[in-house]
Amino acid sequence: MNYYYDLAFALASGSFCLFTGAGFSKQLTDNKMPSWGELLDEACAYLDKPKMAKRQLSECISEKLPLEDCAQVLELIFIKEKKDFREAIADKIDSYKLHVESSRGISDFIRRHKLIKVISTNYDNLLQKYILHDECNVNYPGKPIAKKSGLLDLYQIHGSVEHPPSMVATTQDYYKFINFPTYFSRKIFTLMAENTVVFLGYSLGDPNLKAIIYAFRNSTSGPPVRGSLFYFTRSKVPQYLKDHFERSFGLFVIDSTEIDTALSGIEAEYSDAVKQVSRAEENLRNVLGGTHHYNSKYLHSTKSLMHIVSVANGIGENLSSNPFIKLLVGVLKKKIEFTHEDSAWDQYADLAEWLVYIGSLFNISGTELEKPYLDAVARSMTSMSKSNRWATSWKAYDIWRENWGNIMFGNRQIISEYVRSELAMYPDALAAISDA
């Protein structure tokens, strides 16, 4: 399932935000930038008694203390020697330079789209120093928010090497950051609420990532909405972890994807998204208002549903509102009609793709969408096959089978129960949900 169009539309409509972690800076430096643990170890070299500091650090790590606790212990040694812990960290980080080849994908993307927003937990100044050459508004805790127009907005939420005292490094720092909201932290959560956010360079176990999305979740009302927080990782993520982060935080996990692959996928959809932005908002408002409807030529297109949802997200439309649910029901019914036309093989595949897409973004349980959605599931799953059986679509089966895990946990349960009770005589339908 291709979700790059949603991200490209957000980019084209000015509501796109990158949220970058350590892996992002590692790629910019050809993996030279140290991890947080490596950085603490290297900081010991700034002390008069580095061996003693390294021994204490090693003991802390052996006791499985969080790295911010290890940093707190290390800072005490710096204090005893009347040295500045954050100055040492800043000096070490500032010694790393941009690697031209490994950073090319990121650099090209940011230079082409320099009006995006970037939130980062990294301290380094690689982006503003080497990629945009100071063509950005740099913001970090304690600094007035920069508002110069025409520049990329960068928010370094854990501080910057440009001002070491701003750096969030120790247990005490993290405690203050999380538990005492400031104008700066509220600004970050507002940005996350108003934009489509793409997390790059984090592991799912990263305490920074979990603390941020947990705090963001607590700062918003209502259940988490999937489709505004995307997490890319090069690793393979088990389905149960994808379900956990979806259910707990509304985080859409896309695994086995490199940073460059994610950015190039967005770029590939960008020109089409730009074409839609100019007129799509007015069209959607007219359809929701009941004065217009989407014509059949438009709805025949595979991407038309993605267009509609992306526009709705872009204008802040409530996707669970009655008018929007009514719109979804209408376009699903039209797509079912198209599958009854002559030579409608592409429409079978489209219907399956649309159902996976809707199931991955909307909670259908108990809504006006549930019955029409399951009716469409029945049409799709009774007209597909995993072999080239006559008058059925093998492509539709592949779409269901390959993307089953992308559907929200609760929706998979509903579909699974429906198929087993109503479509049990169709073995290919059962096979498509065999891991449920």
Secondary structure, DSSP 8 states (H G I E B T S, - for coil): ---HHHHHHHHHTT-EEEEE-HHHHHHHTTT-S--HHHHHHHHGGGSSSHHHHHHHHHHHHHTT--HHHHHHHHHHHHHHTT--HHHHHHHHHTT----TTTTHHHHHHHHHTTTSEEEES----HIIIIISTT-EEEE-TTS-----TTSEEEEETT-BTTBGGG---SHHHHHHHHHS--HHHHHHHHHHHHSEEEEES--TT-HHHHHHHHHHHHHS-SS--TTSEEEE-SS---HHHHHHHHHHH-EEEE-S--HHHHHHHHHHHHHHHHHHHHHHHHHHHHHHTTS----HHHHHSTTHHHHHHHHHHHTT--TTSHHHHHHHHHHHHHHHHHTTSTT-HHHHHHHHHHHHHHHHH---TTSTTHHHHHHHHHHHHTSB-SS--TTSBHHHHHHHHHHGGGS-HHHHHHHHHHHHHHSTT-HHHHHHTTT-
